Amino acid sequence: MNLNVNLGRTVYFDFVCHTGLGAVSDADSTPTVEVFEDDTDTTVYALTATKRSSKTGNYRVPVACTAANGFEIGKSRSEERRV
């Protein structure tokens, strides 16, 4: 996914967890998200996802795209979810 986001904005990502057989399921532990700069493996921002109420296996994470969180104009970021 490629997004152009203005510095200072918050972007929300939703994702669903599945069992090994593909069924929707709540995670065994709270999922985490890491944001990486450009093509490096250096984490610039890490956060914890929040379970969406009454939705099995559904999680949301707000990513505040601010300078304080390591975001810069002209740089790209990628995110990785871990369960």
N, C-alpha and C positions, 0 to 999 in steps of 0.2 A: 504494500500500500504506500502510495506517495501522496503526502499532504503538504500544502503550503500554508503555514500558520504564522500569523503575526506574533512577534515577540510580545509577551505579556498576556497572551490568551491561554485558556485552558481547553484541552482536548480530552474527550472522554472515549475510552475504548471499552467495549463489551466483548466478552468471550465466554465460551461454554466448555466445561470439562466433560470428558467421556471416560468410560471404563475401557479396559483393553479389548472388549468385545464391541465397542462403539456406542454403548448405551449412555445417555446423558446421566451424569452423576455428580454429586457434590464432591469436591476435592477432599482428600484425606487430611491435608493441612492447608493453611491459607496460602493461596497463590501469590507469588511476587512477580514484579516486572522490573526489568533493567532497561535503561535507555543508553545507547552507545553513540559516540560521535563519529561521523563520517564512516570510514571503513575500518576503524580500529576496534579492538576488543576491550577498550577502557570504558568502564561504567561511569557515566557522568551524572546519573540520577537513578536512584532505586526507590521503589515504593511497594506497598502492599495493596492487593486488590480487595474489594469489599463485595461480599455476597449480596446479591440482589434478593430482597425479601420475596418469599413465596415462589421463587423460580429455581427449580432444581438445577444445580450445576452452573448457574449463570452468575458471572462476576463482572464488576465494573471497576475501572481504574481511571482517575482523573490525572492528567499530566499537565502541570502548570508550566507553560513554556516561558520561563522567566530567566533573566541573567543570573539571578541568585541560584537557580537550579542547573546552571551550566549551559544554557542555550545562548547562541550567538547568531546574529544576522549573517547570512551567507554560508552557514554550516548546515550539514544534513544530519539527521538522527535516525536511528532505527531502534525498535523496541523488541524485547523478547520476554515472553511470559513463561514462568516456571511454576509447575504444580507439584 
